[in-house]
Amino acid sequence: MCNKLIVTMRYRPLGDSGIHASVIGLGTWVTGGSPIWGQEPDDSESIRAIESAIEAGINFIDTAPIYGIGKSEEIVGRAIKGKRDQVVLATKCGLRWDDATGTAFGESYGKKIFRNTRPDSIQHEIEQSLQRLGTTYIDLYQIHWPTVDHMTMPVSDTLATLTKLQDQGKIRAIGVSNLSVNELDQYLKHAHIVSNQARFSMLTQKQEEAMIEECREMHIAFIAYQPLEQGLLTGKITRETTFEDGDIRSNYDWNPWFEPTRRDHVLDILDSWQDLTHKYDCTLAQLVLAWTIEQPGVTHVLAGARNVQQAEANARGGELVLGDHDIERITTDIKSLKSLI
């Protein structure tokens, strides 16, 4: 439906950092590979996808050490070699699999994961990330999850360490991820925070409304991840689609919209937008991305890509501008959908 084309990407500032990033960013959780994502990605194809994203105007690449236990950062590093000046590179700290001195976070990739934002841990993490990414600096360095051991590791110490790294030129800007409004308020007392990254889509918007409004008032970038709900909002998942054991989409506690009855309601709404995809000559995924970008306070949207086709298609969502009437129609449909649940 949407053939390969030259994308006129839009760019927005990351808060008041002076850094301008494409409204569509490339999320690389799937690039690291994991049983929860089903089929393992092909590393060579992942590199080609990253290269294609950059060619299509996506300059914002988001990764993290925990994605694939370092693998995602390594793949990103290989893909941006020789292109570092074309990329706004974001990664994270705070989750360790190789040090049990923090607080328990859970298990992933067959390893126990610990939250750790102690100064020495952050110093170790950034050096490892710089090495894997093949760079001397990170554009946006984010605390992956809020610290929970405030009594033993004050937020002030964590943020003082990040500010020191900023002064040293190893990071350009400080961001956070998955913080609540109250947590963000506490963090802002100790450092200059330019962004908050959180899970957000047209199906989960209500729980994030307060955070988005807080970021908007404070002129902090809000970076939405999982806007396509693990593929549910792409139109490629049908009523008959099944998922293997261990696939995150088979866990209805994680994403209740995959429960069969709820999935049926979602697919009915998606089917009703066929006239819109025809009008804008786009896919459902691109329509959803374009709508998400236009939500007040949402400045950037991350979308993953396993291959070149997905990367190019996601980029198209960054240049698609919807009319006000169509945005209102989609919003009304989504509210109607939620009223059924």
RAUR-V911581 format. One record per backbone hydrogen bond with DSSP energy under -1.0 kcal/mol. CO is the residue of the C=O (numbers start at 1). NH is the residue of the N-H. If there is no record, write none. Layout:
BEGIN
CO,NH ; CO,NH
END
This chain:
BEGIN
7,9 ; 10,23 ; 12,21 ; 13,15 ; 14,17 ; 19,14 ; 21,12 ; 23,301 ; 25,303 ; 26,62 ; 30,33 ; 34,37 ; 35,38 ; 36,248 ; 42,46 ; 43,47 ; 44,48 ; 45,49 ; 46,50 ; 47,51 ; 48,52 ; 49,53 ; 50,54 ; 51,55 ; 52,56 ; 53,58 ; 54,57 ; 59,88 ; 60,26 ; 61,90 ; 62,28 ; 64,67 ; 65,70 ; 66,68 ; 66,69 ; 67,72 ; 68,71 ; 70,74 ; 71,75 ; 72,76 ; 73,77 ; 74,78 ; 75,79 ; 76,80 ; 80,83 ; 83,86 ; 84,87 ; 88,61 ; 89,139 ; 89,140 ; 90,63 ; 91,142 ; 93,144 ; 94,116 ; 96,114 ; 103,115 ; 106,113 ; 108,111 ; 111,108 ; 113,105 ; 113,106 ; 114,96 ; 115,103 ; 118,122 ; 119,123 ; 120,124 ; 121,125 ; 122,126 ; 123,127 ; 124,128 ; 125,129 ; 126,130 ; 127,131 ; 128,132 ; 129,133 ; 130,135 ; 138,172 ; 139,173 ; 140,91 ; 141,175 ; 142,93 ; 143,177 ; 149,153 ; 154,158 ; 155,159 ; 156,160 ; 157,161 ; 158,162 ; 159,163 ; 160,164 ; 161,165 ; 162,166 ; 163,167 ; 164,168 ; 165,170 ; 166,169 ; 170,138 ; 173,141 ; 174,194 ; 175,143 ; 176,197 ; 180,184 ; 181,185 ; 182,186 ; 183,187 ; 184,188 ; 187,190 ; 187,191 ; 194,221 ; 195,176 ; 196,223 ; 197,178 ; 198,225 ; 201,204 ; 205,208 ; 206,209 ; 208,212 ; 209,213 ; 210,214 ; 211,215 ; 212,216 ; 213,217 ; 214,218 ; 215,220 ; 221,196 ; 222,299 ; 222,300 ; 223,198 ; 224,302 ; 225,200 ; 226,229 ; 228,233 ; 229,232 ; 231,234 ; 244,247 ; 247,250 ; 248,251 ; 251,255 ; 255,258 ; 256,259 ; 259,263 ; 260,264 ; 261,265 ; 262,266 ; 263,267 ; 264,268 ; 265,269 ; 266,270 ; 267,271 ; 268,272 ; 270,273 ; 271,274 ; 273,277 ; 274,278 ; 275,279 ; 276,280 ; 277,282 ; 283,287 ; 284,288 ; 285,289 ; 286,290 ; 287,291 ; 288,292 ; 289,293 ; 290,294 ; 292,295 ; 295,298 ; 300,224 ; 301,25 ; 303,27 ; 307,311 ; 308,312 ; 309,313 ; 310,314 ; 311,315 ; 312,316 ; 315,318 ; 316,319 ; 323,327 ; 324,328 ; 325,329 ; 326,330 ; 327,331 ; 328,332 ; 329,333 ; 330,334 ; 331,335 ; 332,336 ; 333,337 ; 334,338 ; 335,339 ; 337,340 ; 338,341
END
